[in-house]
Amino acid sequence: MSAKDLLQGLNIYLVGMMGSGKSTTGTHLARQLRYRYFDTDSLIEQVAGQSVSEIFAQEGEATFRKLESQVLSQLSAYQRSVISTGGGIVVDLNNWSFLRYGLVIWLDVTPAVLIQRLQDDESRPLLQTDDPLKTLQEILEERRSRYEQADLRIEVASGDSPESVSDRIIAAIPEVLKTRSTPPDGRTNGTNP
């Protein structure tokens, strides 16, 4: 039985730090599974009519996080979707009430690799600091316990292509689904923080 058949329409949520490859991996994964693809940051920008950087600068992080939760709640109503989330989506416990009804996959990338990927990216508001590497390390430590609650952790090295990461996710799906429980309402339930 294929990974797509085993998923039975279950959404896949990609979580992880900024620069971990959620968007590029997500598009490949959706193509392989013949799923729809959504990126929460892109949808937030469409809803707000502003870039993520502009929302942070003009409205603040709290406004961005509120929009993020609204977008996630709407996406959770869909099926057969791969959804790339913003790096901080796991911080709000309310977001887990939506994430837990899908398969949550943590793309785990070290800060050293992240800084290589992000060094020329000025669109990341949380990295506009004197020491971006230190900032990445601190953010990862703050979020690590939440990321660890994902159903599946995929370690991503600097040389890994989005296609190879997507292949590894698909190969792991059957084993991950075996370990999940089914709550009384019959929906597949992942780790509930």
mmCIF file of the C-alpha atoms, coordinates in Angstrom:
data_MODEL
# 
_entry.id   MODEL 
# 
loop_
_atom_site.group_PDB 
_atom_site.id 
_atom_site.type_symbol 
_atom_site.label_atom_id 
_atom_site.label_alt_id 
_atom_site.label_comp_id 
_atom_site.label_asym_id 
_atom_site.label_entity_id 
_atom_site.label_seq_id 
_atom_site.pdbx_PDB_ins_code 
_atom_site.Cartn_x 
_atom_site.Cartn_y 
_atom_site.Cartn_z 
_atom_site.occupancy 
_atom_site.B_iso_or_equiv 
_atom_site.pdbx_formal_charge 
_atom_site.auth_seq_id 
_atom_site.auth_comp_id 
_atom_site.auth_asym_id 
_atom_site.auth_atom_id 
_atom_site.pdbx_PDB_model_num 
ATOM 1   C CA . MET A 1 1   ? 0.000   0.000  0.000  1.00 0.00 ? 1   MET A CA 1 
ATOM 2   C CA . SER A 1 2   ? 1.420   3.416  -0.959 1.00 0.00 ? 2   SER A CA 1 
ATOM 3   C CA . ALA A 1 3   ? 2.039   6.276  1.481  1.00 0.00 ? 3   ALA A CA 1 
ATOM 4   C CA . LYS A 1 4   ? -0.777  8.211  -0.210 1.00 0.00 ? 4   LYS A CA 1 
ATOM 5   C CA . ASP A 1 5   ? -3.224  5.348  0.355  1.00 0.00 ? 5   ASP A CA 1 
ATOM 6   C CA . LEU A 1 6   ? -2.145  4.986  3.975  1.00 0.00 ? 6   LEU A CA 1 
ATOM 7   C CA . LEU A 1 7   ? -2.637  8.700  4.621  1.00 0.00 ? 7   LEU A CA 1 
ATOM 8   C CA . GLN A 1 8   ? -6.319  8.440  3.628  1.00 0.00 ? 8   GLN A CA 1 
ATOM 9   C CA . GLY A 1 9   ? -6.440  12.178 2.932  1.00 0.00 ? 9   GLY A CA 1 
ATOM 10  C CA . LEU A 1 10  ? -4.685  13.204 6.140  1.00 0.00 ? 10  LEU A CA 1 
ATOM 11  C CA . ASN A 1 11  ? -3.008  16.609 5.882  1.00 0.00 ? 11  ASN A CA 1 
ATOM 12  C CA . ILE A 1 12  ? 0.749   16.883 6.310  1.00 0.00 ? 12  ILE A CA 1 
ATOM 13  C CA . TYR A 1 13  ? 2.108   19.861 8.242  1.00 0.00 ? 13  TYR A CA 1 
ATOM 14  C CA . LEU A 1 14  ? 5.789   20.729 7.860  1.00 0.00 ? 14  LEU A CA 1 
ATOM 15  C CA . VAL A 1 15  ? 7.251   22.506 10.877 1.00 0.00 ? 15  VAL A CA 1 
ATOM 16  C CA . GLY A 1 16  ? 10.761  23.695 11.623 1.00 0.00 ? 16  GLY A CA 1 
ATOM 17  C CA . MET A 1 17  ? 12.990  26.721 11.761 1.00 0.00 ? 17  MET A CA 1 
ATOM 18  C CA . MET A 1 18  ? 13.078  29.432 9.106  1.00 0.00 ? 18  MET A CA 1 
ATOM 19  C CA . GLY A 1 19  ? 15.337  28.275 6.299  1.00 0.00 ? 19  GLY A CA 1 
ATOM 20  C CA . SER A 1 20  ? 14.790  24.574 7.031  1.00 0.00 ? 20  SER A CA 1 
ATOM 21  C CA . GLY A 1 21  ? 13.341  23.986 3.554  1.00 0.00 ? 21  GLY A CA 1 
ATOM 22  C CA . LYS A 1 22  ? 9.678   23.608 4.438  1.00 0.00 ? 22  LYS A CA 1 
ATOM 23  C CA . SER A 1 23  ? 8.450   25.442 1.332  1.00 0.00 ? 23  SER A CA 1 
ATOM 24  C CA . THR A 1 24  ? 10.688  23.738 -1.224 1.00 0.00 ? 24  THR A CA 1 
ATOM 25  C CA . THR A 1 25  ? 10.272  20.300 0.365  1.00 0.00 ? 25  THR A CA 1 
ATOM 26  C CA . GLY A 1 26  ? 6.540   20.867 0.699  1.00 0.00 ? 26  GLY A CA 1 
ATOM 27  C CA . THR A 1 27  ? 6.057   21.540 -3.006 1.00 0.00 ? 27  THR A CA 1 
ATOM 28  C CA . HIS A 1 28  ? 7.928   18.341 -3.922 1.00 0.00 ? 28  HIS A CA 1 
ATOM 29  C CA . LEU A 1 29  ? 6.052   16.303 -1.322 1.00 0.00 ? 29  LEU A CA 1 
ATOM 30  C CA . ALA A 1 30  ? 2.679   17.598 -2.515 1.00 0.00 ? 30  ALA A CA 1 
ATOM 31  C CA . ARG A 1 31  ? 3.581   16.753 -6.108 1.00 0.00 ? 31  ARG A CA 1 
ATOM 32  C CA . GLN A 1 32  ? 4.651   13.225 -5.172 1.00 0.00 ? 32  GLN A CA 1 
ATOM 33  C CA . LEU A 1 33  ? 1.486   12.594 -3.146 1.00 0.00 ? 33  LEU A CA 1 
ATOM 34  C CA . ARG A 1 34  ? -0.766  14.437 -5.635 1.00 0.00 ? 34  ARG A CA 1 
ATOM 35  C CA . TYR A 1 35  ? -1.852  16.670 -2.761 1.00 0.00 ? 35  TYR A CA 1 
ATOM 36  C CA . ARG A 1 36  ? -2.589  20.400 -2.773 1.00 0.00 ? 36  ARG A CA 1 
ATOM 37  C CA . TYR A 1 37  ? 0.161   22.628 -1.428 1.00 0.00 ? 37  TYR A CA 1 
ATOM 38  C CA . PHE A 1 38  ? -0.210  25.628 0.872  1.00 0.00 ? 38  PHE A CA 1 
ATOM 39  C CA . ASP A 1 39  ? 2.343   27.883 2.552  1.00 0.00 ? 39  ASP A CA 1 
ATOM 40  C CA . THR A 1 40  ? 0.948   29.681 5.612  1.00 0.00 ? 40  THR A CA 1 
ATOM 41  C CA . ASP A 1 41  ? 3.302   32.672 5.213  1.00 0.00 ? 41  ASP A CA 1 
ATOM 42  C CA . SER A 1 42  ? 2.227   33.189 1.584  1.00 0.00 ? 42  SER A CA 1 
ATOM 43  C CA . LEU A 1 43  ? -1.439  32.988 2.555  1.00 0.00 ? 43  LEU A CA 1 
ATOM 44  C CA . ILE A 1 44  ? -0.907  35.478 5.400  1.00 0.00 ? 44  ILE A CA 1 
ATOM 45  C CA . GLU A 1 45  ? 0.709   37.884 2.943  1.00 0.00 ? 45  GLU A CA 1 
ATOM 46  C CA . GLN A 1 46  ? -2.294  37.534 0.608  1.00 0.00 ? 46  GLN A CA 1 
ATOM 47  C CA . VAL A 1 47  ? -4.787  38.109 3.429  1.00 0.00 ? 47  VAL A CA 1 
ATOM 48  C CA . ALA A 1 48  ? -2.899  41.072 4.893  1.00 0.00 ? 48  ALA A CA 1 
ATOM 49  C CA . GLY A 1 49  ? -1.809  42.601 1.595  1.00 0.00 ? 49  GLY A CA 1 
ATOM 50  C CA . GLN A 1 50  ? 1.667   42.979 3.115  1.00 0.00 ? 50  GLN A CA 1 
ATOM 51  C CA . SER A 1 51  ? 4.860   40.950 3.335  1.00 0.00 ? 51  SER A CA 1 
ATOM 52  C CA . VAL A 1 52  ? 5.672   39.121 6.562  1.00 0.00 ? 52  VAL A CA 1 
ATOM 53  C CA . SER A 1 53  ? 8.455   41.671 7.184  1.00 0.00 ? 53  SER A CA 1 
ATOM 54  C CA . GLU A 1 54  ? 6.012   44.553 6.775  1.00 0.00 ? 54  GLU A CA 1 
ATOM 55  C CA . ILE A 1 55  ? 3.497   42.938 9.145  1.00 0.00 ? 55  ILE A CA 1 
ATOM 56  C CA . PHE A 1 56  ? 6.216   42.517 11.786 1.00 0.00 ? 56  PHE A CA 1 
ATOM 57  C CA . ALA A 1 57  ? 7.472   46.088 11.305 1.00 0.00 ? 57  ALA A CA 1 
ATOM 58  C CA . GLN A 1 58  ? 4.094   47.838 11.168 1.00 0.00 ? 58  GLN A CA 1 
ATOM 59  C CA . GLU A 1 59  ? 1.769   45.636 13.226 1.00 0.00 ? 59  GLU A CA 1 
ATOM 60  C CA . GLY A 1 60  ? 4.115   43.604 15.415 1.00 0.00 ? 60  GLY A CA 1 
ATOM 61  C CA . GLU A 1 61  ? 4.694   39.894 15.965 1.00 0.00 ? 61  GLU A CA 1 
ATOM 62  C CA . ALA A 1 62  ? 1.467   39.435 17.966 1.00 0.00 ? 62  ALA A CA 1 
ATOM 63  C CA . THR A 1 63  ? -0.637  40.526 14.969 1.00 0.00 ? 63  THR A CA 1 
ATOM 64  C CA . PHE A 1 64  ? 1.321   38.192 12.694 1.00 0.00 ? 64  PHE A CA 1 
ATOM 65  C CA . ARG A 1 65  ? 0.801   35.248 15.083 1.00 0.00 ? 65  ARG A CA 1 
ATOM 66  C CA . LYS A 1 66  ? -2.940  35.954 15.214 1.00 0.00 ? 66  LYS A CA 1 
ATOM 67  C CA . LEU A 1 67  ? -3.152  35.915 11.401 1.00 0.00 ? 67  LEU A CA 1 
ATOM 68  C CA . GLU A 1 68  ? -1.066  32.739 11.371 1.00 0.00 ? 68  GLU A CA 1 
ATOM 69  C CA . SER A 1 69  ? -3.521  30.978 13.695 1.00 0.00 ? 69  SER A CA 1 
ATOM 70  C CA . GLN A 1 70  ? -6.504  32.120 11.609 1.00 0.00 ? 70  GLN A CA 1 
ATOM 71  C CA . VAL A 1 71  ? -4.931  30.815 8.401  1.00 0.00 ? 71  VAL A CA 1 
ATOM 72  C CA . LEU A 1 72  ? -4.027  27.496 10.065 1.00 0.00 ? 72  LEU A CA 1 
ATOM 73  C CA . SER A 1 73  ? -7.565  27.020 11.376 1.00 0.00 ? 73  SER A CA 1 
ATOM 74  C CA . GLN A 1 74  ? -8.960  27.516 7.867  1.00 0.00 ? 74  GLN A CA 1 
ATOM 75  C CA . LEU A 1 75  ? -6.426  25.161 6.261  1.00 0.00 ? 75  LEU A CA 1 
ATOM 76  C CA . SER A 1 76  ? -7.128  22.433 8.814  1.00 0.00 ? 76  SER A CA 1 
ATOM 77  C CA . ALA A 1 77  ? -10.612 22.060 7.335  1.00 0.00 ? 77  ALA A CA 1 
ATOM 78  C CA . TYR A 1 78  ? -9.081  20.770 4.087  1.00 0.00 ? 78  TYR A CA 1 
ATOM 79  C CA . GLN A 1 79  ? -7.878  17.263 3.336  1.00 0.00 ? 79  GLN A CA 1 
ATOM 80  C CA . ARG A 1 80  ? -5.140  15.984 1.046  1.00 0.00 ? 80  ARG A CA 1 
ATOM 81  C CA . SER A 1 81  ? -2.924  19.011 1.619  1.00 0.00 ? 81  SER A CA 1 
ATOM 82  C CA . VAL A 1 82  ? 0.735   19.552 2.381  1.00 0.00 ? 82  VAL A CA 1 
ATOM 83  C CA . ILE A 1 83  ? 1.050   22.704 4.471  1.00 0.00 ? 83  ILE A CA 1 
ATOM 84  C CA . SER A 1 84  ? 4.351   24.474 5.102  1.00 0.00 ? 84  SER A CA 1 
ATOM 85  C CA . THR A 1 85  ? 4.074   26.492 8.304  1.00 0.00 ? 85  THR A CA 1 
ATOM 86  C CA . GLY A 1 86  ? 5.967   29.434 9.715  1.00 0.00 ? 86  GLY A CA 1 
ATOM 87  C CA . GLY A 1 87  ? 8.774   28.532 12.111 1.00 0.00 ? 87  GLY A CA 1 
ATOM 88  C CA . GLY A 1 88  ? 6.958   29.886 15.166 1.00 0.00 ? 88  GLY A CA 1 
ATOM 89  C CA . ILE A 1 89  ? 3.573   28.273 14.560 1.00 0.00 ? 89  ILE A CA 1 
ATOM 90  C CA . VAL A 1 90  ? 4.353   25.559 17.133 1.00 0.00 ? 90  VAL A CA 1 
ATOM 91  C CA . VAL A 1 91  ? 4.740   28.090 19.975 1.00 0.00 ? 91  VAL A CA 1 
ATOM 92  C CA . ASP A 1 92  ? 1.009   28.786 20.319 1.00 0.00 ? 92  ASP A CA 1 
ATOM 93  C CA . LEU A 1 93  ? -0.559  25.769 22.004 1.00 0.00 ? 93  LEU A CA 1 
ATOM 94  C CA . ASN A 1 94  ? -3.908  26.579 20.367 1.00 0.00 ? 94  ASN A CA 1 
ATOM 95  C CA . ASN A 1 95  ? -2.317  25.860 16.986 1.00 0.00 ? 95  ASN A CA 1 
ATOM 96  C CA . TRP A 1 96  ? -1.707  22.271 18.093 1.00 0.00 ? 96  TRP A CA 1 
ATOM 97  C CA . SER A 1 97  ? -5.472  21.752 18.223 1.00 0.00 ? 97  SER A CA 1 
ATOM 98  C CA . PHE A 1 98  ? -5.308  22.049 14.412 1.00 0.00 ? 98  PHE A CA 1 
ATOM 99  C CA . LEU A 1 99  ? -1.900  20.472 13.773 1.00 0.00 ? 99  LEU A CA 1 
ATOM 100 C CA . ARG A 1 100 ? -2.687  17.300 15.727 1.00 0.00 ? 100 ARG A CA 1 
ATOM 101 C CA . TYR A 1 101 ? -5.348  16.272 13.211 1.00 0.00 ? 101 TYR A CA 1 
ATOM 102 C CA . GLY A 1 102 ? -2.691  15.987 10.546 1.00 0.00 ? 102 GLY A CA 1 
ATOM 103 C CA . LEU A 1 103 ? 0.711   14.378 10.301 1.00 0.00 ? 103 LEU A CA 1 
ATOM 104 C CA . VAL A 1 104 ? 3.270   16.817 11.757 1.00 0.00 ? 104 VAL A CA 1 
ATOM 105 C CA . ILE A 1 105 ? 6.788   16.549 10.340 1.00 0.00 ? 105 ILE A CA 1 
ATOM 106 C CA . TRP A 1 106 ? 9.729   18.461 11.813 1.00 0.00 ? 106 TRP A CA 1 
ATOM 107 C CA . LEU A 1 107 ? 12.478  19.363 9.342  1.00 0.00 ? 107 LEU A CA 1 
ATOM 108 C CA . ASP A 1 108 ? 15.380  19.564 11.778 1.00 0.00 ? 108 ASP A CA 1 
ATOM 109 C CA . VAL A 1 109 ? 18.297  21.638 10.491 1.00 0.00 ? 109 VAL A CA 1 
ATOM 110 C CA . THR A 1 110 ? 21.243  22.817 12.607 1.00 0.00 ? 110 THR A CA 1 
ATOM 111 C CA . PRO A 1 111 ? 21.738  26.570 13.154 1.00 0.00 ? 111 PRO A CA 1 
ATOM 112 C CA . ALA A 1 112 ? 25.088  26.364 11.312 1.00 0.00 ? 112 ALA A CA 1 
ATOM 113 C CA . VAL A 1 113 ? 23.326  25.134 8.156  1.00 0.00 ? 113 VAL A CA 1 
ATOM 114 C CA . LEU A 1 114 ? 20.444  27.566 8.633  1.00 0.00 ? 114 LEU A CA 1 
ATOM 115 C CA . ILE A 1 115 ? 22.776  30.565 8.801  1.00 0.00 ? 115 ILE A CA 1 
ATOM 116 C CA . GLN A 1 116 ? 24.440  29.477 5.539  1.00 0.00 ? 116 GLN A CA 1 
ATOM 117 C CA . ARG A 1 117 ? 21.041  29.348 3.862  1.00 0.00 ? 117 ARG A CA 1 
ATOM 118 C CA . LEU A 1 118 ? 19.790  32.625 5.342  1.00 0.00 ? 118 LEU A CA 1 
ATOM 119 C CA . GLN A 1 119 ? 22.874  34.852 5.375  1.00 0.00 ? 119 GLN A CA 1 
ATOM 120 C CA . ASP A 1 120 ? 21.740  36.953 2.399  1.00 0.00 ? 120 ASP A CA 1 
ATOM 121 C CA . ASP A 1 121 ? 18.009  36.815 3.162  1.00 0.00 ? 121 ASP A CA 1 
ATOM 122 C CA . GLU A 1 122 ? 16.861  40.166 4.508  1.00 0.00 ? 122 GLU A CA 1 
ATOM 123 C CA . SER A 1 123 ? 13.190  39.167 4.572  1.00 0.00 ? 123 SER A CA 1 
ATOM 124 C CA . ARG A 1 124 ? 13.458  37.425 7.975  1.00 0.00 ? 124 ARG A CA 1 
ATOM 125 C CA . PRO A 1 125 ? 12.405  39.954 10.647 1.00 0.00 ? 125 PRO A CA 1 
ATOM 126 C CA . LEU A 1 126 ? 13.556  37.822 13.587 1.00 0.00 ? 126 LEU A CA 1 
ATOM 127 C CA . LEU A 1 127 ? 17.103  37.710 12.162 1.00 0.00 ? 127 LEU A CA 1 
ATOM 128 C CA . GLN A 1 128 ? 17.626  41.468 11.941 1.00 0.00 ? 128 GLN A CA 1 
ATOM 129 C CA . THR A 1 129 ? 20.082  41.345 14.848 1.00 0.00 ? 129 THR A CA 1 
ATOM 130 C CA . ASP A 1 130 ? 23.819  41.906 15.394 1.00 0.00 ? 130 ASP A CA 1 
ATOM 131 C CA . ASP A 1 131 ? 24.429  38.152 15.715 1.00 0.00 ? 131 ASP A CA 1 
ATOM 132 C CA . PRO A 1 132 ? 21.977  36.175 13.527 1.00 0.00 ? 132 PRO A CA 1 
ATOM 133 C CA . LEU A 1 133 ? 23.615  32.809 14.338 1.00 0.00 ? 133 LEU A CA 1 
ATOM 134 C CA . LYS A 1 134 ? 23.194  33.370 18.074 1.00 0.00 ? 134 LYS A CA 1 
ATOM 135 C CA . THR A 1 135 ? 19.613  34.479 17.449 1.00 0.00 ? 135 THR A CA 1 
ATOM 136 C CA . LEU A 1 136 ? 18.895  31.275 15.481 1.00 0.00 ? 136 LEU A CA 1 
ATOM 137 C CA . GLN A 1 137 ? 20.383  29.156 18.280 1.00 0.00 ? 137 GLN A CA 1 
ATOM 138 C CA . GLU A 1 138 ? 18.246  30.933 20.886 1.00 0.00 ? 138 GLU A CA 1 
ATOM 139 C CA . ILE A 1 139 ? 15.050  30.634 18.827 1.00 0.00 ? 139 ILE A CA 1 
ATOM 140 C CA . LEU A 1 140 ? 15.688  26.932 18.224 1.00 0.00 ? 140 LEU A CA 1 
ATOM 141 C CA . GLU A 1 141 ? 16.232  26.298 21.934 1.00 0.00 ? 141 GLU A CA 1 
ATOM 142 C CA . GLU A 1 142 ? 12.985  28.128 22.761 1.00 0.00 ? 142 GLU A CA 1 
ATOM 143 C CA . ARG A 1 143 ? 11.032  26.039 20.251 1.00 0.00 ? 143 ARG A CA 1 
ATOM 144 C CA . ARG A 1 144 ? 12.825  22.686 20.428 1.00 0.00 ? 144 ARG A CA 1 
ATOM 145 C CA . SER A 1 145 ? 10.442  21.075 22.932 1.00 0.00 ? 145 SER A CA 1 
ATOM 146 C CA . ARG A 1 146 ? 7.507   21.941 20.663 1.00 0.00 ? 146 ARG A CA 1 
ATOM 147 C CA . TYR A 1 147 ? 9.205   20.726 17.491 1.00 0.00 ? 147 TYR A CA 1 
ATOM 148 C CA . GLU A 1 148 ? 10.006  17.464 19.283 1.00 0.00 ? 148 GLU A CA 1 
ATOM 149 C CA . GLN A 1 149 ? 6.275   16.811 19.610 1.00 0.00 ? 149 GLN A CA 1 
ATOM 150 C CA . ALA A 1 150 ? 6.006   16.264 15.857 1.00 0.00 ? 150 ALA A CA 1 
ATOM 151 C CA . ASP A 1 151 ? 5.027   12.808 14.623 1.00 0.00 ? 151 ASP A CA 1 
ATOM 152 C CA . LEU A 1 152 ? 8.199   12.544 12.557 1.00 0.00 ? 152 LEU A CA 1 
ATOM 153 C CA . ARG A 1 153 ? 11.606  14.202 12.763 1.00 0.00 ? 153 ARG A CA 1 
ATOM 154 C CA . ILE A 1 154 ? 13.683  14.413 9.595  1.00 0.00 ? 154 ILE A CA 1 
ATOM 155 C CA . GLU A 1 155 ? 17.248  15.601 10.060 1.00 0.00 ? 155 GLU A CA 1 
ATOM 156 C CA . VAL A 1 156 ? 18.289  17.695 7.070  1.00 0.00 ? 156 VAL A CA 1 
ATOM 157 C CA . ALA A 1 157 ? 21.974  18.237 6.228  1.00 0.00 ? 157 ALA A CA 1 
ATOM 158 C CA . SER A 1 158 ? 23.404  20.994 4.054  1.00 0.00 ? 158 SER A CA 1 
ATOM 159 C CA . GLY A 1 159 ? 23.730  18.740 0.991  1.00 0.00 ? 159 GLY A CA 1 
ATOM 160 C CA . ASP A 1 160 ? 20.220  17.256 1.141  1.00 0.00 ? 160 ASP A CA 1 
ATOM 161 C CA . SER A 1 161 ? 17.990  18.223 -1.779 1.00 0.00 ? 161 SER A CA 1 
ATOM 162 C CA . PRO A 1 162 ? 14.281  18.938 -1.273 1.00 0.00 ? 162 PRO A CA 1 
ATOM 163 C CA . GLU A 1 163 ? 13.565  15.866 -3.422 1.00 0.00 ? 163 GLU A CA 1 
ATOM 164 C CA . SER A 1 164 ? 15.638  13.575 -1.201 1.00 0.00 ? 164 SER A CA 1 
ATOM 165 C CA . VAL A 1 165 ? 14.016  14.976 1.956  1.00 0.00 ? 165 VAL A CA 1 
ATOM 166 C CA . SER A 1 166 ? 10.591  14.436 0.397  1.00 0.00 ? 166 SER A CA 1 
ATOM 167 C CA . ASP A 1 167 ? 11.547  10.840 -0.498 1.00 0.00 ? 167 ASP A CA 1 
ATOM 168 C CA . ARG A 1 168 ? 12.631  10.199 3.107  1.00 0.00 ? 168 ARG A CA 1 
ATOM 169 C CA . ILE A 1 169 ? 9.328   11.550 4.425  1.00 0.00 ? 169 ILE A CA 1 
ATOM 170 C CA . ILE A 1 170 ? 7.314   9.320  2.090  1.00 0.00 ? 170 ILE A CA 1 
ATOM 171 C CA . ALA A 1 171 ? 9.403   6.292  3.063  1.00 0.00 ? 171 ALA A CA 1 
ATOM 172 C CA . ALA A 1 172 ? 8.772   6.997  6.782  1.00 0.00 ? 172 ALA A CA 1 
ATOM 173 C CA . ILE A 1 173 ? 5.013   7.606  6.557  1.00 0.00 ? 173 ILE A CA 1 
ATOM 174 C CA . PRO A 1 174 ? 3.926   3.931  6.854  1.00 0.00 ? 174 PRO A CA 1 
ATOM 175 C CA . GLU A 1 175 ? 5.896   3.409  10.066 1.00 0.00 ? 175 GLU A CA 1 
ATOM 176 C CA . VAL A 1 176 ? 4.749   6.716  11.575 1.00 0.00 ? 176 VAL A CA 1 
ATOM 177 C CA . LEU A 1 177 ? 1.090   5.978  10.882 1.00 0.00 ? 177 LEU A CA 1 
ATOM 178 C CA . LYS A 1 178 ? 1.410   2.602  12.629 1.00 0.00 ? 178 LYS A CA 1 
ATOM 179 C CA . THR A 1 179 ? 2.406   4.351  15.863 1.00 0.00 ? 179 THR A CA 1 
ATOM 180 C CA . ARG A 1 180 ? -0.452  6.873  15.892 1.00 0.00 ? 180 ARG A CA 1 
ATOM 181 C CA . SER A 1 181 ? -3.626  6.297  17.865 1.00 0.00 ? 181 SER A CA 1 
ATOM 182 C CA . THR A 1 182 ? -7.226  6.844  16.820 1.00 0.00 ? 182 THR A CA 1 
ATOM 183 C CA . PRO A 1 183 ? -9.352  8.966  19.171 1.00 0.00 ? 183 PRO A CA 1 
ATOM 184 C CA . PRO A 1 184 ? -13.070 8.245  19.801 1.00 0.00 ? 184 PRO A CA 1 
ATOM 185 C CA . ASP A 1 185 ? -14.197 10.534 16.970 1.00 0.00 ? 185 ASP A CA 1 
ATOM 186 C CA . GLY A 1 186 ? -12.360 8.279  14.507 1.00 0.00 ? 186 GLY A CA 1 
ATOM 187 C CA . ARG A 1 187 ? -9.933  10.905 13.247 1.00 0.00 ? 187 ARG A CA 1 
ATOM 188 C CA . THR A 1 188 ? -6.295  9.989  13.275 1.00 0.00 ? 188 THR A CA 1 
ATOM 189 C CA . ASN A 1 189 ? -4.576  11.772 16.140 1.00 0.00 ? 189 ASN A CA 1 
ATOM 190 C CA . GLY A 1 190 ? -0.927  12.678 16.383 1.00 0.00 ? 190 GLY A CA 1 
ATOM 191 C CA . THR A 1 191 ? 1.053   13.799 19.389 1.00 0.00 ? 191 THR A CA 1 
ATOM 192 C CA . ASN A 1 192 ? -1.032  16.141 21.477 1.00 0.00 ? 192 ASN A CA 1 
ATOM 193 C CA . PRO A 1 193 ? 1.047   18.614 23.482 1.00 0.00 ? 193 PRO A CA 1 
# 
